[in-house]
Amino acid sequence: MNLFQSIQSLERAMDVSSLRQRLITSNIANIETPGYKTKDISFADILKQEQSNVNNFSFKGYRTHPSHFQITSQSNSYQHRIITDNRTSMLNNGNNVDIDFEMTKLAENNIWYNTLSQLINKEFSMLRLVINEGRR
């Protein structure tokens, strides 16, 4: 396992959450735009790709001692898919933005981003503790 794998995974999750925030705010901004259809990001595709990346390393470095860090190459890129909901229309002009639903998604995403931020801060404080050999 890569030493910084959890930090990299959290970083990618924060990137996705940031993109979702932009999509949701774009939906809210276009609430009066005729024909506008809501957009969101597919978390399931990203999660599936992230889980497959855990076991699929294309490069492993040679370690001369068992206590040395393991060197592996792991893809830092992920493919996201933006989904446009064409199924519904909330207004007569073809727009399907539901402000209540979008505000709920916005709050949910905000909580998720804050949780990820706290987790990454915890990872860094554990690294700081290790670097300082347990001294604060």
C-alpha positions, -999 to +999 in steps of 0.1 A: +000+000+000+012+034-009+020+057+021+000+086+007-028+065-010-055+076+015-045+113+011-046+110-027-080+093-026-094+121-003-079+147-026-097+131-056-130+129-036-126+167-028-121+175-065-153+156-074-172+173-046-160+207-058-171+199-094-205+188-080-208+221-062-202+240-094-228+219-113-254+224-086-248+261-084-251+262-122-284+245-120-296+270-094-284+299-115-303+286-145-336+282-128-353+307-151-335+296-183-360+281-208-351+245-218-323+242-192-319+206-179-303+199-146-268+184-145-251+162-119-220+140-116-220+102-115-204+092-082-209+055-089-186+055-119-159+073-099-162+050-070-160+019-092-129+033-109-113+042-076-119+007-062-104-009-093-073+014-090-065+000-055-054-033-068-042-024-103-007-010-100+013-010-133+047-004-117+063-017-085+097-005-074+123-029-061+128-027-023+162-036-009+149-037+026+114-047+039+111-015+060+116+007+029+085+025+015+068+006-013+070+025-046+041+021-070+026+041-098-011+048-094-032+069-117-042+102-102-067+108-129-103+098-128-130+099-154-162+116-143-194+115-162-217+145-161-253+134-163-281+156-178-316+148-166-338+151-197-367+131-182-387+158-164-399+193-168-409+215-139-421+245-158-439+250-191-407+264-207-390+229-205-368+238-175-366+210-149-347+227-120-364+220-087-350+246-063-358+226-032-341+195-045-310+215-057-307+233-023-309+199-006-281+185-029-261+217-022-263+212+016-255+175+013-225+182-009-213+209+015-215+185+045-196+159+024-168+183+014-164+194+050-162+158+061-135+151+035-116+182+047-117+170+083-105+135+072-075+149+052-066+172+081-066+141+104-043+123+079-019+152+079-019+155+117-011+117+120+018+122+096+030+152+116+028+130+147+049+103+131+075+129+118+078+144+153+082+109+167+051+112+189+061+146+204+035+173+200 
